[in-house]
Amino acid sequence: MKQIALVGSPNCGKTTLFNVLTKSNQRTGNWAGVTVEQKIGEFKVGNEKVELIDLPGVHMLTDCPLSIDAKVTNDYLRTASPDAIILVLDATQLRRQAELIPQLAATGRPLVIALNMMDALADHGIQLDLTELKALLGSRLVQISAAKHTGINDLNHALEQALTASLAPATDGNCDTDCGCGPVTQPLSQEGLIAVIDRATRFTGEATLTEKIDRWLLHPALAIPSFLFVMYLLFMISVEVGSIFIDFFDIWLGSWIVEGARWALASAGAPAWLIAFLADGVGAGIQLIATFIPVIGALYLCMSWLEDSGYLARAAFVIDGVMSRIGLPGQAFIPLIVGFGCNVPSVMAARSLNSTSARLTTIFIAPFMSCSARLSVYVFVGSAFFPEHSGLAIFALYLLGILVAVGSAWLLRKTLFGRYHEPSILEMPSYRRPVWRNVFTQAGHRLYSFMMRAGKRIMAVVIVLSCLGAVKTDGSWGAPGSSDSALAWIGKQLTPALTPIGIGEDNWQATLGLFSGLFAKEVMVGTIQTLYTNEEADTNEGPVEMPDFMGDLAGAFGSIADNGKALVGIEAEEEDDSSLSLIKDSPIASLFPSAWAAFCFLAFVLLYAPCVATLGAMQREAGSGWLRFSLIWSLMLSYWIASNLWQMSQVMSQPVYSISWLVISTAILAGVYALIVRRVRDKHLGEIQVVNLS
């Protein structure tokens, strides 16, 4: 199968074009030897199926790339032999991105230039006369709008010609490399190309929409408040709107898959272990995975919308001044904002930073960003303790993670990396009206990837915990989650160590949830939901009755309307007034002494340790020494913050103990950090690996 390389600068619309051409025929992986994501898709050029390779965005080809993304693109174009190259250029930034044209023409591969965002020229006050440019570059300069799917047929036709030209010998009048770019009277030069672009471009002189919006969003007095407001809206919409649909999946699948399977198996005389495996394991796992879809899908939808609009790049500029005070460039904001989706790509994206200290610091603080897996835990616990203000509570947790990350980066700057901060250059794309089709496509790909990765882990953990929870200490089988199970015994032995953060000795389910979260944060909610709900079920053992399938389905649909009414302040019917009914009716609300104790528990969940996948990425990117430093700091800091939050609430009832705890724990934390930093400094960062990009 023939291969076509897709090349372009960041924010030129390259990924949008990739999605338009390949649709759902995509697969992802990593480039050999590095952790940069590789995206490959298939589509038809004429009647022939070809492979499209989406290369990382790059501004130019150079012998000394500064980032791993640029190195991947440079190495591929210098060593591989694609049958053709598509160069995507932003028509509104043509002069800035034109340097890639002669560089790619010099590779000797057939080149098709896709001039994207032609529909946005008027909004930017630009008039573009392509007559002379087409005469220079040939017939394979195609005008498209990837967002609106215009010009795609012309692009396909140009690719068909390019693939045919790649098989033909060079002819007189073509450039000496036979790049396939059409009739060229002389080799392409950067100076000549820029001169042609300057003659072809006219500016109307009117203020563009981007300039008008930036006067407000980038105003020194309004930029930070606007950024915080946008982030607040992001999480409020994700949680509040997404939560409307959680009950639907919870009620429907709980009846049809969990209770239905339990009734069918019990009626057939199945043994207890099989019922525990299929109904309480597989069925409950599917039910739980489905309840993630609304909130996490809404989060990815909002992030895709902000990314498509052009605001996310500006957010990096807005907080560049703030981040420079902690030794990080504004570009570090992009890997950190990615961490709100998943910490693994956040750690890997830090390789795009040029400074070693900035790269290591970003890797160090990336796990403090609340990933979408943690969000599911926040929603589960928050719906039981903060039903009216769960969005505000979750926003507070996200803000806590950001503050801890900023504080940790500041400490590293003061104690380890010094005050050096290299200047940063940020390229901000123009504002664009997001195309909902592209937003839904991008969000759908991210949601599918998360659900497939998380779903497998959740399913496995729920099944294992359900089975272990059904085995009693005497070896007999009972209802999963019973208080005399082997799993409960393990949790009860570990729980006393967590009493300073507000977890009572009878709340062993929370302890096991934290333990399972070390493997993957997304399985925490599966653990605690399985244990909490089945603890109640154990006290009500009896004959299994046939569920009311159609009645429960009607109730599931009714919950959407009821939760929607509650969101806008309209009281739902009393009998259906619930949000996450299974959670609210579970013993979780009684096992924590107060809502504040539940918040302290969530603060510990946020900070105590990243999942094993993130730990693996950190080890690969920074080495085992930096990983150990980060892990020790996370565990100690999370215990210190969660315990002190709880102890501050107990000052009035036990002043001596609480104040003593605050003082002693702070002294221990400071002492251990000083010892670790001294050891790291004495060993010149020890085993920390500095990525060599040359």
C-alpha positions, 0 to 999 in steps of 0.5 A: 500500500502506498504511503502519503505523509501529512506535514504542516506547522502546529495549528494549521488544521492538519489533524482536522484534514487527517480526520476528514480524509480517514474518517474512522479508518485510523489507528494509533501507536508510538513512533519507534524508540520514542513516546510520541503518538503515531497516527495512521489512517487509510483513505482512497485516492481515486480507486486506490487505497493509500495509507496516510501518516500524520506527522507531528507539527513542525515549523521547519526542517533542521539538522538540530531539532529542539523538540522530540516532535520535530525530531520525529518529523525530521527523521521520517522525512530524511530516512523514509520514502513516502510516495507523496507528501501533503503540506498543509498551510494556513492561508492566514499565516502563509508567509510564516509557514512558507519555509517548509515549501522549498524544504519539502520540495528538496526531498524529491518526493511528489508534493501537494500543497493544501492551502487551508482556511481559505474561508477565513481570509476575509475575517482576517482582513486578507486578500490573496491573489494566487495567480503568481504563486500557482505559476511558481508552484504548479497545479498542485496548489489546492485551496481547501477548508478542512473544517467545512470539507470544501476542496477535498475532491480537488485535493484527492485529484491532485494526489492522484496526479502526484502518485502517478508522477512519482512513477514517471521519469523527470521531464524537461521543465520540471524541477531537477528533483522531480518533486511533482509540483508541476512546471517550475522554471527554476529551483525554489528559493526561500527569498523568491517564494517570500517575495511572491507571497508578499506580492500576492497578499493584501491587507485591508487595514481593518481590525480582525475579529481575532484582534478585537477579541484579544483586546479583551481576553489578553488585556493585562487586567482581564486575562487572568480572570477570563482564564479562570472563568473559562476553566470554571465553565469547563468543569461546571459544564462537564460535571453539571450537564454530564451528570444529567445522563448518569442516572440513565445508564445507572438505572437502565444497566443496573436493571437489565444487566446486573439485576437481570443477570442475577435473577436469571442465574439464580432462577437457573440454579447457578452457584454463588460463585458464578452469580458473583462473577457474571452479575456482580463482576461483569455486569456491574463492570459494564454498568460502571463503565457506562456511567463514565460516558456522560461526564468524561464525554462532556469534558472532552467535548469542552476541551475540543471546543476550546482547542478548535476555537484557538483559545487554548494556545492563548491560555499558555500566553496568559499564564506565561508570566505566572509560570515564569515565576516558578521556572516554567515557560508558557508552553508548559501549560499545554502538557499540563492542560492535557493532564486534565484528560490523562496524565500519561500523555501529559508526561510524554508531551513535556518532551516538546519543551526545550529546557531540561529543567522545564521538562523535568519540572513539568514531569514532576508536577503533571500528576497533580493535574486531575485526570478524567479517571479521578473525575469519575471518583469525584463525581461518585463521592461528590454526588453523595456528599455535595449533591447541590454543589458537586460542581463547585466541590470538584472545581475546588479539587482541580484548583487544589491540584493546580496550586499544589503543582505551582507550589511544587514547581516553585520549590524545585526552582528555589532549591534545585534548578535555580532562577534561570528561565529561558525566553519563550516564543508562543505562536497563537492561531487565529480565533475560529468558529468551532465546527461541531462536526470536528469537535464531536469527532475529536471528542469521540476519538478521545472518549473511545480511547479512554473508555477502551483503555479504562474499561478493560482495567475497570472490568478486570478489577471489578471482577477480581474484587467481586470474587474476592469480596464474595469469599469469606474468611472461612472459605465459603461463598457469600454476597460480594462485599460482606464485612467478613470477606477476605477482602474486608479483612485486608482493608481493616488491617490497613485502615488505622493508618488513614484515620488522621485524614478522616477515614474511620476504622469501619470505612475499610472500603475507602482504604481498598479503593486507594489501594486499587487506585495505585494500579489505575485511578479509573478502577477506584470508583469500581472498587468503592462502588462494588464494596459500598453497594454490596455491603448493603446488599449483604444485609438484605439477602433473600430470594432474587426477584425478577426486575421490572425491566420496562418500568426501570427503562422508563425510570431511566429515561425519566431521570434525564428529565428530572435531573435536567429540571433540577439543573435549571432549578425546577423541582423534580417529582418527589419519588424520582428526585435523585441524582446517582440514586445507587450512590446516594442510597449506598452506605458511603454517606454514613461511613464518612463522619462528615462531608468535610471528611469526604473532601479530605479523602478526595484531596488524598485521591488527587495527590497521593500517587499517579497510576502505574501507567503514569509512573512508567511514563515518568520513569521512561522520560526522566529516569528512576531517580526522578521517579522515586523523588516524585513518588516520595514527594507525592505520597508525603505531600498528599498525607500532609495536606489531607491530614491537616485539612481534617485536623483543622476541622477538629481543632475545637474538639481536640485542640492539643492533638490537632495543633501538635499534628499540624506542627510535627507533620509540617516539620517532618515534611520539610525535613524529608524534602530537604534531605531528598533535595540535598541527595539529588543535588549532591549526585548532580541529579543522580539517575535523572536522564536528560533526553538527547534530541540531537 
